[in-house]
C-alpha cells in the first residue's frame, strides 16, 4: 500500500480544533483508518528565520490511486486555509502491510 505522512504546523491550533479537523476533513476522506501523533517541528521560513512550533503528524495507508491523491491534496489545502499555514509537508512511500 502507499504510505503518506502529512506534517502540520500546530503552533496556534488547539487540541479541539485539531480533533475537529480530523473529524470533518480527514476521516470522511479516509474512513478505513489513520494514525495521528503530536510532534515537535522546526523549519526555515521564507525570511530565513527558524520557526519552532508543536506539530501534528498524520499517517495514512491507502491504495495508490488518483482518488486517494486528490483526497490528500484536499486535506492539505483545507488545513492551510483554515489555519493560515504556508505549507503542509507531504512524504510518501510504499509499504508491505498486513492486518
C-alpha positions in Angstrom: 0.0 0.0 0.0 1.0 3.6 -0.4 2.0 5.4 2.8 1.5 9.1 3.1 2.8 11.2 6.0 1.5 14.7 6.4 3.2 17.1 8.8 1.1 20.0 10.1 2.4 23.1 11.9 0.2 23.4 15.0 1.5 26.5 16.9 -1.9 28.1 17.3 -4.1 25.1 16.7 -5.9 23.9 19.8 -6.5 20.2 20.6 -10.2 20.7 20.0 -9.5 22.4 16.6 -7.2 19.5 15.6 -9.8 16.9 16.5 -12.5 18.8 14.7 -10.2 18.9 11.6 -9.6 15.2 11.8 -13.4 14.5 12.1 -14.5 16.9 9.4 -11.7 16.9 6.8 -9.7 13.7 7.3 -11.9 10.9 8.4 -14.6 11.3 5.7 -11.8 11.0 3.1 -10.0 8.1 4.8 -12.7 6.3 6.8 -10.7 3.0 6.9 -8.3 4.4 9.5 -5.4 6.7 10.2 -2.7 7.4 12.8 -2.2 10.8 14.3 0.6 11.9 16.6 1.8 15.0 18.2 5.3 16.2 17.5 7.9 19.0 17.7 8.7 20.8 14.5 11.0 23.4 13.1 11.6 24.8 9.7 13.3 27.7 7.9 10.7 30.4 7.0 10.9 32.3 3.7 12.5 35.2 5.5 15.4 32.9 6.6 14.4 32.7 10.3 13.9 29.4 12.1 10.4 28.8 13.3 9.8 26.3 16.1 6.3 25.1 17.0 4.3 22.0 18.0 3.2 19.8 15.1 0.8 17.1 14.2 1.9 14.0 12.1 -0.7 12.1 10.2 0.0 8.7 8.8 -2.3 7.2 6.1 -2.0 3.9 4.3 -4.1 3.7 1.1 -4.2 2.4 -2.5 -2.0 4.3 -4.9 -4.8 5.9 -6.9 -5.6 9.4 -8.3 -8.7 9.5 -6.0 -6.5 9.0 -2.9 -4.0 11.6 -4.2 -6.8 14.1 -4.7 -8.2 13.4 -1.2 -4.7 14.0 0.4 -4.3 17.3 -1.5 -7.8 18.4 -0.3 -6.7 17.7 3.3 -3.5 19.8 2.8 -5.4 22.6 1.2 -8.1 22.6 3.9 -5.6 22.8 6.7 -3.6 25.6 5.1 -6.7 27.7 4.5 -8.3 27.1 7.9 -5.2 27.6 10.0 -3.4 30.1 7.8 -0.3 27.9 7.2 2.1 28.3 4.3 2.6 24.6 3.8 1.8 21.1 4.9 4.7 18.7 4.3 3.9 15.5 2.4 6.1 12.4 2.4 5.2 9.3 0.6 6.4 5.7 0.0 5.3 2.2 -0.4 4.9 -0.4 2.4 4.1 -4.1 2.7 1.0 -4.0 5.0 -0.7 -6.8 6.8 -3.7 -6.7 9.2 
